[in-house]
């Protein structure tokens, strides 16, 4: 984390109030800083910077503006104006993100920020009071000049991780096509030793994991929203992917509107949390292999070599809530999985920003973070857990004020707001506006959810399964979907990226099993499968030993009961057909019908037809001979309303933990042993 952007009310001054208190001499709008304040220059502080009590919006290079952020718009358009400055020498062919986003601005550029970005939270007892007309700063759009090179010493978190301003990065050669993501602004750092202020930013290329610790209502969730808004404003979805786990009160849910965002899950969504961590661990493993094969030690090196692989930003709101929710689940397996991600993911571009109370400063997790920002803590002695000298602490820490420790002792920062109004609805509206602006730039080159123009895969998704869905709605999830074979039968929707799912008896058959307890939606799923086959012209024969919805199905070639003997004659001259059997456990495997069904299955291994059977999970699992046992060998089918982990024995699979129960139709699609969560589709009316 480097000081690269954000905002504050005023700065500390060693010649003013005592160390740790913020100087309020420039607190009035339009006030002229007093002599000797941080608005002047010291021996090596570089050009002057002026203090202001109002909102200080920031451009993509981290240079604060004097103007009101709400008025920082493109003239005549009414739309947010994002930076249009590009790094010298980067006008080359290839996928290019919107101007100024994900690029390093040229020196002296005056990029305009999105509306409201960079407003500091109000401090003091009037923090929640609405701003009056006199509270707006000047509407000038001139940028403050950046501090000189000497003033950038100690510009990192407390001076430990110094990083140059994006405007000072060395220019690339004219043939270069790579532009690294600039540090993402989210606050302002007060540096009394240099008598200036520097923007605070999340540096993906050179930084590490960030912990933001604080008590309730200290600004933890707001900080995450501000960082997310900075990503939406300053980075392309091809450069940064965002995933979040919200263990708080839902403050991160608005992130789903961002084209950068793959998933936001909550602590009560156990299945999605597990799937998200599993997918991220798989992605980290894949990247480790890619970097090893290419001979690179980090994602920054890999990207500089021309490989377009995005940074993964993982946000977790309230570590203490995550631990409370999952420490008793499977012996804390999910907590250990996250800790492993934090340890192994940094080298391959996985960057975590986690908020917590004092518990984040204790135990294993406390050793993982490269940077820490401490907001107000309930007990001042807790600052000592992060190595802070208790003697030098500020007398008060208002919401949004953060502390870090560095070469110059305790350093104060202020987290920016996305709009001058600190109320939650206003912050959500500002974040959604940034997300819409990010999604409206150009047409996507890939199947992303936004309008950015980028060449690469969209963010990893772990979509929530619907409580109820019809066959038509399932197919509408992917209008371009084409069934892979005449024997593909729709059964529902599911997967990490919600899409229509079905059973392909030609590719994974020739047999498949639909299993579940009574009233699990088994017969409805079989009816949906039958209709999808009939609608595409595939001949279907239904076998129903007892009353079943299949008996009234239009378009079937024949409907047979449990005593039928004419199945061989019906299929003798057919091709690309499917035999559907409901309540298969009621058919005697030694009867003429049972023998004929086994022959259909046997001939289907080298033919172009299939057998789809349905029955109760318990009865199907104990069938060790006949057509049911032979059908199970394909390890393909549908497992509905799981009652216990042993239900997976039907397909010789191990089910994920915590999968018992669910609404009717909830289950798993099993394809040759691979498991995908699914919600079965109800038949369309008629």
Secondary structure in CASP SS format (residue, H / E / C, confidence):
PFRMAT SS
TARGET T0000
AUTHOR 0000-0000-0000
METHOD secondary structure of the structure
MODEL  1
X C 1.00
X E 1.00
X C 1.00
X C 1.00
X C 1.00
X C 1.00
X C 1.00
X C 1.00
X C 1.00
X C 1.00
X C 1.00
X C 1.00
X C 1.00
X C 1.00
X C 1.00
X C 1.00
X C 1.00
X C 1.00
X C 1.00
X C 1.00
X C 1.00
X C 1.00
X C 1.00
X C 1.00
X C 1.00
X C 1.00
X C 1.00
X C 1.00
X C 1.00
X C 1.00
X C 1.00
X C 1.00
X C 1.00
X C 1.00
X C 1.00
X C 1.00
X C 1.00
X C 1.00
X C 1.00
X C 1.00
X C 1.00
X C 1.00
X C 1.00
X C 1.00
X C 1.00
X C 1.00
X C 1.00
X C 1.00
X C 1.00
X C 1.00
X C 1.00
X C 1.00
X C 1.00
X C 1.00
X C 1.00
X C 1.00
X C 1.00
X E 1.00
X C 1.00
X C 1.00
X C 1.00
X C 1.00
X C 1.00
X E 1.00
X E 1.00
X C 1.00
X C 1.00
X C 1.00
X H 1.00
X H 1.00
X H 1.00
X C 1.00
X E 1.00
X C 1.00
X C 1.00
X C 1.00
X C 1.00
X C 1.00
X C 1.00
X E 1.00
X C 1.00
X C 1.00
X C 1.00
X C 1.00
X C 1.00
X C 1.00
X C 1.00
X C 1.00
X C 1.00
X C 1.00
X C 1.00
X C 1.00
X C 1.00
X C 1.00
X C 1.00
X C 1.00
X C 1.00
X C 1.00
X C 1.00
X C 1.00
X C 1.00
X C 1.00
X C 1.00
X C 1.00
X C 1.00
X C 1.00
X C 1.00
X C 1.00
X C 1.00
X C 1.00
X C 1.00
X C 1.00
X C 1.00
X C 1.00
X C 1.00
X C 1.00
X C 1.00
X C 1.00
X E 1.00
X E 1.00
X C 1.00
X C 1.00
X C 1.00
X C 1.00
X C 1.00
X C 1.00
X C 1.00
X C 1.00
X C 1.00
X C 1.00
X C 1.00
X C 1.00
X H 1.00
X H 1.00
X H 1.00
X C 1.00
X C 1.00
X C 1.00
X C 1.00
X C 1.00
X C 1.00
X C 1.00
X E 1.00
X C 1.00
X C 1.00
X C 1.00
X C 1.00
X C 1.00
X C 1.00
X H 1.00
X H 1.00
X H 1.00
X C 1.00
X C 1.00
X C 1.00
X E 1.00
X H 1.00
X H 1.00
X H 1.00
X C 1.00
X C 1.00
X C 1.00
X C 1.00
X C 1.00
X C 1.00
X H 1.00
X H 1.00
X H 1.00
X C 1.00
X C 1.00
X C 1.00
X C 1.00
X C 1.00
X C 1.00
X C 1.00
X C 1.00
X C 1.00
X C 1.00
X C 1.00
X C 1.00
X C 1.00
X C 1.00
X C 1.00
X E 1.00
X E 1.00
X E 1.00
X E 1.00
X E 1.00
X E 1.00
X E 1.00
X E 1.00
X C 1.00
X C 1.00
X C 1.00
X C 1.00
X E 1.00
X E 1.00
X E 1.00
X E 1.00
X E 1.00
X E 1.00
X E 1.00
X C 1.00
X C 1.00
X C 1.00
X C 1.00
X C 1.00
X C 1.00
X C 1.00
X E 1.00
X E 1.00
X E 1.00
X E 1.00
X C 1.00
X C 1.00
X C 1.00
X C 1.00
X C 1.00
X C 1.00
X H 1.00
X H 1.00
X H 1.00
X H 1.00
X H 1.00
X H 1.00
X H 1.00
X H 1.00
X H 1.00
X H 1.00
X H 1.00
X H 1.00
X H 1.00
X H 1.00
X H 1.00
X C 1.00
X C 1.00
X C 1.00
X C 1.00
X C 1.00
X E 1.00
X E 1.00
X E 1.00
X E 1.00
X E 1.00
X E 1.00
X E 1.00
X C 1.00
X C 1.00
X C 1.00
X C 1.00
X C 1.00
X C 1.00
X H 1.00
X H 1.00
X H 1.00
X H 1.00
X H 1.00
X C 1.00
X C 1.00
X C 1.00
X E 1.00
X E 1.00
X E 1.00
X E 1.00
X E 1.00
X E 1.00
X C 1.00
X C 1.00
X C 1.00
X H 1.00
X H 1.00
X H 1.00
X H 1.00
X H 1.00
X H 1.00
X H 1.00
X H 1.00
X H 1.00
X H 1.00
X H 1.00
X H 1.00
X H 1.00
X H 1.00
X H 1.00
X H 1.00
X H 1.00
X H 1.00
X H 1.00
X H 1.00
X H 1.00
X H 1.00
X H 1.00
X H 1.00
X H 1.00
X C 1.00
X C 1.00
X C 1.00
X C 1.00
X H 1.00
X H 1.00
X H 1.00
X H 1.00
X H 1.00
X H 1.00
X C 1.00
X C 1.00
X C 1.00
X C 1.00
X C 1.00
X C 1.00
X E 1.00
X E 1.00
X E 1.00
X E 1.00
X E 1.00
X E 1.00
X E 1.00
X C 1.00
X H 1.00
X H 1.00
X H 1.00
X H 1.00
X H 1.00
X H 1.00
X H 1.00
X H 1.00
X C 1.00
X C 1.00
X C 1.00
X H 1.00
X H 1.00
X H 1.00
X H 1.00
X H 1.00
X H 1.00
X H 1.00
X H 1.00
X H 1.00
X H 1.00
X H 1.00
X H 1.00
X H 1.00
X H 1.00
X H 1.00
X H 1.00
X H 1.00
X H 1.00
X H 1.00
X C 1.00
X E 1.00
X E 1.00
X E 1.00
X E 1.00
X E 1.00
X E 1.00
X E 1.00
X C 1.00
X H 1.00
X H 1.00
X H 1.00
X H 1.00
X C 1.00
X C 1.00
X H 1.00
X H 1.00
X H 1.00
X H 1.00
X C 1.00
X C 1.00
X C 1.00
X E 1.00
X E 1.00
X E 1.00
X E 1.00
X C 1.00
X C 1.00
X C 1.00
X C 1.00
X C 1.00
X H 1.00
X H 1.00
X H 1.00
X H 1.00
X H 1.00
X H 1.00
X H 1.00
X C 1.00
X C 1.00
X C 1.00
X H 1.00
X H 1.00
X H 1.00
X C 1.00
X C 1.00
X C 1.00
X C 1.00
X C 1.00
X C 1.00
X C 1.00
X C 1.00
X E 1.00
X E 1.00
X E 1.00
X E 1.00
X E 1.00
X E 1.00
X C 1.00
X C 1.00
X E 1.00
X E 1.00
X E 1.00
X E 1.00
X E 1.00
X E 1.00
X E 1.00
X E 1.00
X E 1.00
X C 1.00
X C 1.00
X C 1.00
X C 1.00
X C 1.00
X C 1.00
X H 1.00
X H 1.00
X H 1.00
X H 1.00
X H 1.00
X H 1.00
X H 1.00
X H 1.00
X H 1.00
X H 1.00
X H 1.00
X H 1.00
X H 1.00
X H 1.00
X H 1.00
X H 1.00
X C 1.00
X C 1.00
X C 1.00
X C 1.00
X C 1.00
X C 1.00
X C 1.00
X C 1.00
X C 1.00
X C 1.00
X C 1.00
X C 1.00
X C 1.00
X C 1.00
X C 1.00
X C 1.00
X C 1.00
X C 1.00
X C 1.00
X C 1.00
X C 1.00
X C 1.00
X C 1.00
X C 1.00
X C 1.00
X C 1.00
X C 1.00
X C 1.00
X C 1.00
X C 1.00
X E 1.00
X H 1.00
X H 1.00
X H 1.00
X H 1.00
X H 1.00
X H 1.00
X C 1.00
X C 1.00
X C 1.00
X C 1.00
X C 1.00
X C 1.00
X C 1.00
X C 1.00
X C 1.00
X C 1.00
X C 1.00
X E 1.00
X E 1.00
X E 1.00
X E 1.00
X E 1.00
X E 1.00
X E 1.00
X C 1.00
X C 1.00
X C 1.00
X C 1.00
X E 1.00
X E 1.00
X E 1.00
X E 1.00
X E 1.00
X E 1.00
X C 1.00
X C 1.00
X C 1.00
X C 1.00
X C 1.00
X C 1.00
X E 1.00
X E 1.00
X E 1.00
X E 1.00
X E 1.00
X C 1.00
X C 1.00
X C 1.00
X C 1.00
X C 1.00
X C 1.00
X H 1.00
X H 1.00
X H 1.00
X H 1.00
X H 1.00
X H 1.00
X H 1.00
X H 1.00
X H 1.00
X H 1.00
X H 1.00
X H 1.00
X H 1.00
X H 1.00
X C 1.00
X C 1.00
X C 1.00
X C 1.00
X E 1.00
X E 1.00
X E 1.00
X E 1.00
X E 1.00
X C 1.00
X C 1.00
X C 1.00
X C 1.00
X H 1.00
X H 1.00
X H 1.00
X H 1.00
X C 1.00
X C 1.00
X C 1.00
X C 1.00
X C 1.00
X E 1.00
X E 1.00
X E 1.00
X C 1.00
X C 1.00
X C 1.00
X C 1.00
X C 1.00
X C 1.00
X H 1.00
X H 1.00
X H 1.00
X H 1.00
X H 1.00
X C 1.00
X C 1.00
X C 1.00
X C 1.00
X C 1.00
X C 1.00
X E 1.00
X E 1.00
X E 1.00
X E 1.00
X E 1.00
X C 1.00
X H 1.00
X H 1.00
X H 1.00
X C 1.00
X C 1.00
X C 1.00
X C 1.00
X C 1.00
X H 1.00
X H 1.00
X H 1.00
X H 1.00
X H 1.00
X H 1.00
X H 1.00
X H 1.00
X H 1.00
X H 1.00
X H 1.00
X H 1.00
X H 1.00
X C 1.00
X C 1.00
X C 1.00
X C 1.00
X C 1.00
X E 1.00
X E 1.00
X E 1.00
X E 1.00
X E 1.00
X E 1.00
X C 1.00
X H 1.00
X H 1.00
X H 1.00
X H 1.00
X H 1.00
X C 1.00
X C 1.00
X C 1.00
X C 1.00
X H 1.00
X H 1.00
X H 1.00
X H 1.00
X H 1.00
X H 1.00
X H 1.00
X C 1.00
X C 1.00
X C 1.00
X C 1.00
X E 1.00
X E 1.00
X E 1.00
X E 1.00
X C 1.00
X C 1.00
X C 1.00
X C 1.00
X H 1.00
X H 1.00
X H 1.00
X H 1.00
X H 1.00
X H 1.00
X H 1.00
X C 1.00
X C 1.00
X C 1.00
X C 1.00
X C 1.00
X C 1.00
X C 1.00
X C 1.00
X C 1.00
X C 1.00
X C 1.00
X C 1.00
X C 1.00
X C 1.00
X E 1.00
X E 1.00
X E 1.00
X E 1.00
X E 1.00
X E 1.00
X C 1.00
X C 1.00
X E 1.00
X E 1.00
X E 1.00
X E 1.00
X E 1.00
X E 1.00
X E 1.00
X C 1.00
X E 1.00
X C 1.00
X C 1.00
X C 1.00
X C 1.00
END
